[in-house]
Amino acid sequence: MTQEGYLKMSDEELTKLAERYRIPSTSFTKEDPDDIEPDFYFDRERVIEALLVRSEALRARRTTIISFVALAVSVAALLVSILK
């Protein structure tokens, strides 16, 4: 999926995807330095960035597998042509 696709998704949809792929979906801020407890919020940018990185990694892995299969077919074809 592209960044535009993720940007069009609702917070609930992004939360479900983040949970499915074990992506932390919250960040925190401490606006008041005297406050002991930080304020947590849903971080859309963080989730979208992590999903984009994951998608890119899956694409790279798929490309690597296709490259190795093509290499194996080429080597097999070379061996067949040599043995004839």
C-alpha positions as CSV (number, residue, x, y, z in Angstrom):
1,M,0.0,0.0,0.0
2,T,1.2,3.5,-0.6
3,Q,1.5,6.5,1.7
4,E,-1.7,8.0,0.3
5,G,-3.6,4.8,1.0
6,Y,-2.5,4.9,4.6
7,L,-3.3,8.6,5.0
8,K,-6.9,8.0,3.8
9,M,-7.4,5.3,6.5
10,S,-9.2,6.2,9.8
11,D,-7.5,6.0,13.1
12,E,-9.3,2.8,13.9
13,E,-8.2,1.1,10.8
14,L,-4.6,2.2,11.4
15,T,-4.8,1.0,15.0
16,K,-5.9,-2.4,13.8
17,L,-3.1,-2.7,11.3
18,A,-0.6,-1.5,14.0
19,E,-1.8,-4.2,16.4
20,R,-1.7,-6.9,13.7
21,Y,1.9,-6.1,12.8
22,R,2.9,-5.3,16.4
23,I,3.7,-1.7,15.7
24,P,3.6,0.7,18.7
25,S,0.8,3.2,17.9
26,T,1.2,5.6,20.8
27,S,3.6,8.3,21.7
28,F,3.8,10.5,24.7
29,T,4.4,14.0,25.6
30,K,5.1,15.9,28.8
31,E,3.7,19.4,28.2
32,D,3.9,20.2,31.9
33,P,7.4,19.5,33.3
34,D,5.9,19.1,36.8
35,D,3.5,16.5,35.7
36,I,4.7,13.0,36.7
37,E,2.5,11.0,34.3
38,P,3.1,11.6,30.5
39,D,0.2,12.2,28.2
40,F,-0.2,9.4,25.6
41,Y,-1.7,9.9,22.2
42,F,-2.3,8.0,19.0
43,D,0.6,8.8,16.7
44,R,-0.6,8.5,13.0
45,E,2.7,9.6,11.6
46,R,4.6,6.9,13.5
47,V,2.2,4.1,12.5
48,I,2.2,5.2,8.8
49,E,6.0,5.4,8.7
50,A,6.4,1.9,10.3
51,L,3.8,0.5,7.8
52,L,5.7,2.1,4.9
53,V,9.0,0.6,6.1
54,R,7.4,-2.8,6.5
55,S,5.9,-2.6,3.0
56,E,9.2,-1.7,1.5
57,A,11.0,-4.5,3.3
58,L,8.4,-7.0,1.9
59,R,8.9,-5.7,-1.6
60,A,12.7,-6.0,-1.3
61,R,12.4,-9.5,0.0
62,R,10.1,-10.5,-2.9
63,T,12.5,-9.0,-5.4
64,T,15.4,-10.9,-3.8
65,I,13.5,-14.2,-4.1
66,I,12.6,-13.5,-7.7
67,S,16.3,-12.7,-8.5
68,F,17.5,-15.9,-6.9
69,V,14.9,-18.0,-8.8
70,A,16.0,-16.3,-12.1
71,L,19.6,-17.0,-11.3
72,A,18.8,-20.6,-10.6
73,V,16.9,-21.0,-13.8
74,S,19.8,-19.4,-15.7
75,V,22.4,-21.7,-14.2
76,A,20.1,-24.7,-14.9
77,A,19.8,-23.6,-18.5
78,L,23.5,-23.2,-18.8
79,L,24.2,-26.7,-17.4
80,V,21.6,-28.2,-19.8
81,S,23.2,-26.4,-22.8
82,I,26.7,-27.6,-21.7
83,L,25.6,-31.2,-21.2
84,K,24.0,-31.5,-24.7
